[in-house]
Amino acid sequence: MSSTTFIVSFVGQATPATIKNLAAITHENGGKWLVSKVNFLEDHVAAVIKVELPSENQAIVKRAFEDHTNLTVQITDTERHIHDQETIYHLRLDANDRAGIVNEITQYLDAQDIRILDMDCQRVFLAGGGGISSSLFTANIALKIPQAMKIADIANELEALSEDTRVILES
């Protein structure tokens, strides 16, 4: 069975139920969302999703996205990216320390089926002039990613967790 991969981007009026319905249709047709970024602003949504599914079901799933009258949809076919399944990626994430940062990182990675092999977190207190102080959070992470994902996309998604987050790929 051959598979196809495409990126769908859309903007318009939608609810979380709309997204859940589109995910269900993808799943019912043997597909999965490899990478997804969905943002809600009031009753509007903007999303970019990378979909992989059996080639014979692509028309059904593409039509499901395109048939939503309140969404402006663009679909771009793309090649399936495959890397060596045994590759271990190392990255360093730096950000201003804040409550829940480890939870944010692990929830994102878990939601994308990314396996954390090792995660070493450190916090460094920075004392500034004028009584201003802060902490820097650093995480060194070793992980394995699904074959169809690119490590650069994961780094970009992690950086999107907050405007002060930086990710450095170490291997």
N, C-alpha and C positions, 0 to 999 in steps of 0.2 A: 504494500500500500504506500503510495507516494504522499508526501505532505507538502503543504504550502505555507508560506509565512507572509504576513502583510502587516502594515502599520495603519491603524485607523485613528484619525484625529477628529474630534467633533466639539462643537460649542453650541449652546442654546439652552432652552428651558428643559429641566429634567429634575427628577428626584432620585434619592438613593434607590428607590424601587426600580426605576428605569435602568440603572446600572446593574442591579441584581438580575433583572430580566435578561439583559444582553449577555451577562456572564453565564446565565443558565442556558440560553440558546447556544452559546459557544460550546459549553460542556456537553449538552445533549447531542451535539454533532461531532463529538470526539475531539474537540479542541481545547486549548488552554491559553490563558493570557500569560505570556512569558514575562512581560514587563508592563506595568500599568501605572499611570499617573493621572489621578482624577481629582479635580479641585472644584468644590462647590462655593459659590458666592450667592448668597440668598437663594433664589429659586433657579439659578443658572448654573451650568456646569461647563467646564473646559477639560478635555481629556485627550491623552495620547496612550494608545494601547498597542502592544505588539502581540499578534495572535498567530498561533500555529495550530493547524488542523489538517485532517485528511483532505487531499485535493478535491475529491468528489463532493465535499460538503461546503466548499468555500463560497459558492454562490448563495446558499441559504443564509449563511452567517453574515456575509457582506450585505445582503438585502435587509436583514434584520436591523443593521445599523442605519442603512440608507432610508428605510421606510419610516423612521421617526420624523414626523412632520415638524416638530419643534427643534430639531437638531440640524445644524449645517455640518455635513460629514465629508471628509476626504479620506480616501483609501489609497495607499501606495503599496504595491507589491514589492517584496524585498527578498533577498536570498537568505536562506537559513544559515545562521552562523553556528559553526561547531568547533569546539576546541577539544583538546585532549581531556578526557574525563578525569584523569588523575592529576591534572594541574592544580597546584596549591598556590593561591594568590595571597600576597602579603600587602597590607596597606596600613597607613598611619592616618588617623583622623584627629585633627586638632580643632578645638572650639572653645569658646568661653564656657566655663562650667555653669551648669544650671540643673535644677532638680529634674529628674526623669530622663536625662540624656542617654543613659545606658539602655533604658527601656525603649526609647525611640529608635535607637540603632538596632537593637535585637528584634523589635517588632517588625521593622522594615525588612531585615534580612530573612526572618522567619516567613513573612508573607510572600517572599519571592522564592522560597524553597532553597535558600542559600544556607549551606552547612558551615557553622562556625567551628573551626578546629581548635582555635586558641584566641583568647581575647584578654589582653593585659591592659588595664586601665590605670591611669595615674592622674592625680590632681596636684597642681603646683600653685601655691598661694603667691600672688604678686602684690606687693605693697607699693602703692604709688604715692606721689607727693600730694599734699593737701588733704590727707585723710582718705583718699580714694583707694580702695583695694578690690581685687578680684581674684578669681582662680582660673587657671587654664586647664582644660581637660584634654588628655591625650589617650588614645586607644590604639594599640598595635594589634592588628587582627589578621589571623591566618584563616582562610576560608576556601571552600570548594563551591563552585557555582554550577547551575544547570548548563548542559552543553550548549544550548542555543543562546545563552546570554553572553554579553560582552562585559568585561571587567570595567571598561571605561564608562559604560552606562550605569553600572552600580555605583561607581565613584561619583558620578554626576547626581544621582538620586540621593546619595548620602549628603552631598554638599547642599542639596536643596532642603535639608532638614532645618537649617537656619542660615541666615546671611553671613554669619561669622564662621561657618564650618568649612574646613579645608581638608581635602583628602589627597594623600600622596601615595602613589603606587610604588611599592618597593621592589616588586618582582613581577 
